[in-house]
Amino acid sequence: MNSIESVNITIGSNMYSRFENFTNTSSNVLAEFVDNALQSYRDNKDVLHSLNSDYHFSVHIDFIRDVTGKEIQEIRVTDNAAGIAYDKYQSAFEPAKKPDNDRGLNEFGMGLKTAACWLGEYWVVTSKALYEDVQRVFSFDLNQVTANDLRTLPVKNTVCNATEHYTIIRITQLSKNAPQNKSIEKIKSDLSSIYRLSLRRDEMRLVVDGELLEFKSPEILKAPYFKNQDGPVIEWKKEINFEFDQYKAHGYIGVLKEMSSAHNGFVLLRRGRVVVGAENGQRYFPKCLCGNVGSPRYKRMFGELELEGFKVSFNKNDILDKENLDAMMMGLKDLVHTKDFDLYAQAEGYRLDERKKQAKKLVKKHDNSKKENRQPIELNTDKSVNPIADVNSKSLFPEYDLQPEQTNVVGIPVVFEEYEDKYKIDGTYYTLKVQFVDRGTDLFWVDVSRKADNIIICQINTGHVFFEHFGKPDEATIAILKTMAIAKYTAKISANNDAVQMLEYFNEYIKRTKV
């Protein structure tokens, strides 16, 4: 059994009490524990997966509360990586002891100690290393260490199954820095941002306070070039693979679908985790790319760049070589500010017109597609026989099996907003998708290509001359157009496309239509 009786913690006992006063954030401190676990997994992933085909690397961060649920009393971090091995155990707890390989995520040898002391005065690390037959428990009591000027601390060894592997960190007697309940959601958001690459690639499952984290990337603008609104729709994203002396940048630069102060700016990564830009308001805004504060370009330019060759601060939340970072950004400007694909100009010049803005407001106000237990609008044609339910609609209406009724549409319409509503027509439930598009010669048209799923699509052309004459689409206009779409559809299936009957249906349905 590879027992370890004690660990050298010499650094000067008073130094440990100062860790609590280091400038940091809860999110960044908790990330230190995740970094250690993630690096352990990366160093041993082939073996871990070979032992168990169902293995998935996971880290759980739990906040243990008192009986009232109001006060956090313990922070617990558990991972199923390879554990702290015998040959790395001493350096794991010896302050400022750099690992032999400092090219990973735990490069400074300070993360675990400073992070644990920043959060609490008493902490215990229980670890079982893969292929070793012993579990080791290390306990640190700040009051005992400082009062007695301790230079070493004992390690408790227990015989275990050699194939087990885990590390559990428990922190109690929490400090003034420890997170409160109100900050947990921010911690989740920050950590999902820091480990966005690992979460996207399914490299790691990160569970915080019982919630499995995921990261949702901001939407990229898909639109014609602003100087040619009738041109092709383009995804405004540029893949980056750039080298500048020993410095490298990989990733992408793009234009946001919507101007935003929450997602604009650049996120800088290093060794697969975010260093700059994880927390809201802390992103990087090089003026050569983002322009002046508050400008359209400033609010739309964004990107993710994985950097190589740069040094970072010891708590891994800043890039130290600012001069060369700025020089690299100048080089990137030449990649995105080109004649054939000008991200720079698109971010500055593109505007969402007033019709689209109004459509977005209508969707936000009236979309109830995700509301549960909502009652559909019930419509009745007063027919004794429902052709949909009782007749083979394919033979009766062969035109429905052809292309959608978009005979006058010029090019492929771009759907920029949509919402859903529910209808019950003659006892049959339908979903009406109201889509706002910006092309075509018709004011609206009905797409029945998904009629087999009882889905009717009403596409409203906000680029139609009607809106140029009478202004941006409002609630009354949309209510009329969607009701006409339902009446037109009902007239087809129940009244042999009779125009008079369609108007009767419209007059009846409009009484119950909501936007």
C-alpha positions, -999 to +999 in steps of 0.1 A: +000+000+000+014+034-011+007+052+022+016+089+027+018+098+063+021+136+061+022+165+037+045+195+038+025+228+038+054+252+046+047+287+033+044+307+066+013+301+085+003+338+083+002+335+045-027+311+046-049+336+065-042+361+037-056+339+009-091+349+020-084+386+010-072+378-025-093+396-051-114+370-069-149+358-076-168+327-065-171+315-100-134+318-107-125+301-075-148+272-080-134+269-115-100+260-099-114+228-086-130+220-120-097+227-137-079+201-115-105+175-122-106+182-159-068+180-162-068+147-144-094+134-168-075+146-199-043+130-186-060+096-180-090+096-203-079+066-225-076+044-194-108+056-178-128+049-209-112+015-215-122+004-180-159+013-185-175+018-219-203+038-202-179+061-184-186+099-186-164+124-168-185+144-144-180+172-118-207+180-092-206+213-072-231+211-044-241+237-018-253+221+014-277+243+032-291+244+068-325+230+076-342+263+066-325+262+032-315+298+036-279+295+046-251+276+028-231+257+053-209+235+031-195+235-004-188+201-019-170+194-051-170+158-064-155+144-095-149+109-110-116+117-127-085+096-119-079+110-084-046+124-070-019+099-077+009+089-052+036+107-072+016+139-074+002+140-039+028+160-021+029+187-047-009+189-048-009+203-012+025+220-010+019+257-017+034+273-048+047+239-059+044+238-097+036+205-113+062+188-134+040+194-165+029+230-163+012+230-198-021+219-184-049+237-165-032+233-131+000+251-141+007+274-111+004+249-082-017+273-062-053+266-073-066+241-048-050+256-017-059+292-024-094+284-036-102+263-006-089+289+019-107+317+000-140+299+006-136+285+041-114+279+071-118+241+073-116+218+043-111+181+036-099+164+004-107+127+000-091+112-030-088+077-045-063+074-073-069+049-101-049+017-098-038+025-063-052+004-033-055+033-009-079+062-003-062+093+012-078+120+033-062+153+039-077+178+064-068+215+067-079+236+097-068+272+092-072+281+129-050+251+140-024+258+113-020+295+122-023+291+159+004+264+160+025+275+130+021+240+116+045+230+088+031+195+081-003+179+082-011+142+086-028+121+059-053+093+067-049+062+046-075+035+041-073+004+019-097+005-011-105-012-044-077-004-069-102+003-097-121+031-078-112+067-087-126+100-074-119+132-055-142+149-030-135+183-016-156+195+014-153+231+026-170+242+059-166+271+083-172+293+053-156+327+049-171+360+039-164+351+003-186+321+002-215+324-022-250+331-010-282+316-025-289+347-046-255+343-064-259+306-074-276+314-107-248+337-117-223+310-108-241+285-130-240+310-159-203+319-154-192+282-152-212+272-182-195+300-201-160+292-188-163+255-198-183+261-230-160+241-252-160+211-228-198+212-226-203+216-263-180+187-270-196+166-243-162+162-228-175+169-193-208+169-174-208+198-150-236+198-124-240+228-102-265+227-073-283+198-090-286+214-125-267+199-154-251+229-171-252+237-208-240+266-229-261+282-256-242+302-281-256+336-293-274+336-326-254+347-356-268+372-381-281+355-413-291+383-438-281+398-471-253+423-472-267+456-460-258+473-493-277+447-513-309+438-495-321+417-525-289+396-525-283+362-511-287+354-474-253+351-457-242+337-424-220+364-410-193+343-394-156+340-402-135+310-390-102+321-377-069+303-379-042+330-374-005+330-364+016+359-353+052+349-343+047+324-315+011+336-309-018+318-324-056+323-325-083+298-335-120+302-334-145+325-351-156+361-353-192+369-361-220+394-362-248+390-337-283+385-350-294+414-327-275+442-311-268+432-276-248+444-245-251+409-231-234+389-258-212+414-278-174+415-275-149+387-275-143+357-253-107+346-251-099+310-243-067+292-234-062+254-231-098+248-237-113+271-211-123+307-210-098+332-196-114+365-205-151+372-210-168+344-190-187+368-168-211+393-182-195+427-187-159+413-187-155+405-224-127+419-245-135+448-268-105+456-292-113+490-307-098+480-341-126+454-344-154+467-322-152+504-329-164+530-305-184+522-274-222+522-282-218+521-320-237+495-340-205+476-346-197+476-309-231+461-302-229+434-329-193+422-332-185+391-311-164+360-312-145+332-295-108+329-299-086+301-285-052+316-278-017+300-277+016+316-267+001+340-242+007+340-204-022+344-180-026+357-144-022+331-117-060+330-111-065+325-149-088+354-155-066+378-176-041+378-204-008+394-194+007+402-227-017+430-238+006+446-263+009+415-285-027+407-280-036+441-294-012+435-323-029+402-331-063+419-331-051+443-358-041+414-379-075+398-374-091+430-386-076+424-421-092+389-422-128+401-415-127+435-433-124+423-469-141+433-501-157+399-506-169+392-470-169+423-449-180+414-414-167+448-402-189+468-425-220+445-420-218+449-382-217+487-386-242+491-415-269+464-410-302+475-394-333+456-386-360+476-402-390+489-383-414+463-397-392+435-384-388+452-350-426+454-347-430+417-357-405+408-330-425+427-305-457+410-316-441+375-313-427+383-279-460+395-266-483+369-281-463+337-286-480+311-263-466+280-280-448+270-248-476+278-224-491+247-209-528+239-206-539+267-229-572+262-247-573+262-285-596+286-303-626+264-313-640+270-347-670+253-363-680+252-400-714+238-392-708+209-416-723+176-408-693+158-422-657+167-416-638+160-448-605+158-430-616+131-407-639+111-430-624+114-465-590+105-480-577+140-483-549+130-506-574+119-534-598+147-527-572+175-526-542+163-547-528+198-549-520+195-511-494+168-519-475+192-542-454+222-532-467+247-507-489+275-521-461+299-526-467+304-563-458+341-563-429+340-539-396+355-554-367+334-541-367+316-508-384+336-480-364+344-449-383+336-417-370+361-391-397+356-365-426+332-358-451+321-331-477+295-328-514+294-319-539+265-315-572+260-333-599+234-332-618+232-365-647+207-366-632+187-337-597+185-352-568+202-335-545+224-356-513+243-349-511+276-368-476+289-373-475+326-380-443+334-397-429+368-406-409+369-438-394+396-459-398+385-496-425+378-521-452+397-540-482+384-519-492+401-487-497+366-471-500+330-482-508+297-467-483+269-466-499+234-461-468+213-468-471+199-432-509+193-433-503+156-424-492+168-390-522+192-387-499+222-391-509+252-411-484+280-418-494+315-424-465+335-438-469+373-437-447+393-460-435+424-440-417+436-471-450+440-490-459+474-505-490+473-482-468+480-452-449+508-470-482+525-475-499+519-442-470+515-418-454+487-397-476+456-390-498+460-359-519+436-339-551+443-358-535+437-392-519+404-380-552+392-365-570+398-398-543+381-419-540+350-398-578+347-397-579+350-435-554+321-436-576+299-415-607+308-434-590+301-467-578+267-455-613+259-441-629+269-474-606+245-493-614+215-472-650+222-464-665+243-491-647+234-524-628+267-523-660+287-524-651+324-521-684+334-505-681+306-480-646+318-472-658+352-463-685+337-441-659+316-423-637+347-419-666+368-404-673+340-380-637+333-370-626+369-365-650+371-336-628+347-317-593+354-331-565+367-309-532+380-321 
